[in-house]
Each structure stands twice: as structure tokens, then as C-alpha cells.
């Protein structure tokens, strides 16, 4: 904790010298977990916010090519947080394949 306090003091002094003001009500100190831009940051690493993962899990079944594209983009974003063993995500050619099927709206 002493090192944390020393580093914090150094940062605050540099901000003051640069005439940069901070808003104390927006600051969090001495915590081992923080929510930041839809992610949870911990000493063990960065993971997606469970609320967003739930929304991904509840994503409706795509019915159009546009829906599939949206899902592929979303899946691509979350794939870095999924173990690659046994996981198969659609590749970039999936929308072309779907477009060639008859009866699938754009």
C-alpha cells in the first residue's frame, strides 16, 4: 500500500504542475476491481461486464443477412474473452453464404 500511495502522490503532483484539475468524485483509489467502458478490470485481467455478456447470450436468432452481420461483429468482439477450445465462430464468408440461400432477406 505504501508504494501505491507513493505513486499516487507522484501522479497528483505531476497533474498539479501541469495545471490539470481532476474531479475527486469521479476518482477511485485503492481498489482491486474497476468497471471501465463495459469491462471489469482486476489484477487477474480484463473481462467483459457480465451485464453485456447476458445481453450477448440473449441475442435473438438472426433472420436476415443484416442480422447475421450484426451478430458476427458482436461475436468477434467477445471472442477474445472465450476459450478457443471447442469454440467455433462464423467466419467472414458466412454472410455471403447466407445471401446465396434463397428466401433469406437482406
C-alpha positions in Angstrom: 0.0 0.0 0.0 2.9 2.3 0.7 4.1 2.0 -2.9 0.6 2.7 -4.2 0.4 5.8 -2.1 3.9 7.0 -3.3 2.9 6.5 -6.9 -0.4 8.3 -6.4 1.3 11.2 -4.7 3.7 11.4 -7.7 0.8 11.4 -10.2 -1.1 14.1 -8.3 2.0 16.3 -8.1 2.5 16.0 -11.9 -1.1 16.8 -12.5 -0.8 19.9 -10.3 2.4 21.0 -12.1 0.7 20.7 -15.4 -2.3 22.7 -14.1 -4.6 19.7 -14.8 -7.6 19.6 -12.5 -9.3 16.3 -11.5 -12.8 15.7 -10.2 -12.4 13.9 -6.9 -16.0 12.5 -7.1 -15.0 10.6 -10.2 -11.8 9.2 -8.8 -11.4 5.7 -7.2 -8.4 4.8 -5.2 -7.0 1.6 -3.5 -9.4 -0.8 -5.2 -8.6 -4.1 -6.9 -11.6 -4.1 -9.2 -12.9 -1.3 -11.5 -15.6 -1.0 -14.1 -14.4 0.7 -17.3 -16.1 1.0 -20.7 -18.2 -2.1 -20.3 -15.3 -4.2 -18.9 -14.3 -5.3 -15.4 -10.6 -4.7 -14.7 -9.0 -6.8 -11.9 -5.4 -8.0 -11.1 -6.3 -11.2 -12.9 -7.1 -9.4 -16.1 -9.8 -7.7 -18.1 -13.1 -9.4 -18.8 -16.4 -8.2 -20.2 -19.1 -6.8 -17.9 -21.5 -9.7 -17.0 -24.5 -7.5 -17.9 -23.2 -7.2 -21.5 -22.4 -11.0 -21.7 -26.0 -11.6 -20.7 -27.2 -9.4 -23.5 -25.0 -11.3 -25.9 -26.3 -14.7 -24.6 -29.9 -13.4 -25.1 -29.3 -12.1 -28.6 -32.2 -13.1 -30.9 -31.7 -15.6 -33.6 -30.6 -13.7 -36.8 -33.3 -13.8 -39.5 -31.7 -11.6 -42.2 -28.2 -11.1 -43.7 -28.0 -7.8 -41.9 -28.9 -9.5 -38.6 -26.2 -12.1 -39.2 -23.6 -9.4 -39.9 -24.5 -7.6 -36.6 -24.2 -10.9 -34.7 -20.8 -11.7 -36.3 -19.4 -8.3 -35.3 -20.7 -8.8 -31.8 -19.3 -12.3 -31.6 -15.9 -11.1 -32.9 -15.7 -8.5 -30.2 -16.4 -11.1 -27.4 -14.3 -13.9 -28.9 -11.1 -12.7 -27.2 -12.7 -13.5 -23.9 -13.8 -17.0 -24.8 -11.6 -20.1 -24.6 -10.7 -21.2 -28.1 -11.1 -24.9 -27.2 -14.3 -26.2 -28.8 -15.5 -22.8 -29.9 -16.4 -22.1 -33.5 -17.4 -18.7 -34.5 -18.7 -17.9 -38.0 -16.0 -16.7 -40.4 -16.2 -13.6 -42.7 -17.8 -15.6 -45.5 -20.9 -16.5 -43.6 -22.9 -13.6 -44.8 -22.1 -14.4 -48.4 -23.1 -18.0 -47.9 -26.4 -16.8 -46.3 -27.0 -14.3 -49.1 -26.8 -17.1 -51.6 -29.6 -19.1 -49.9 -33.0 -18.5 -51.4 -35.6 -16.8 -49.2 -33.1 -15.1 -46.9 -33.9 -11.4 -46.9 -31.1 -8.8 -47.0 
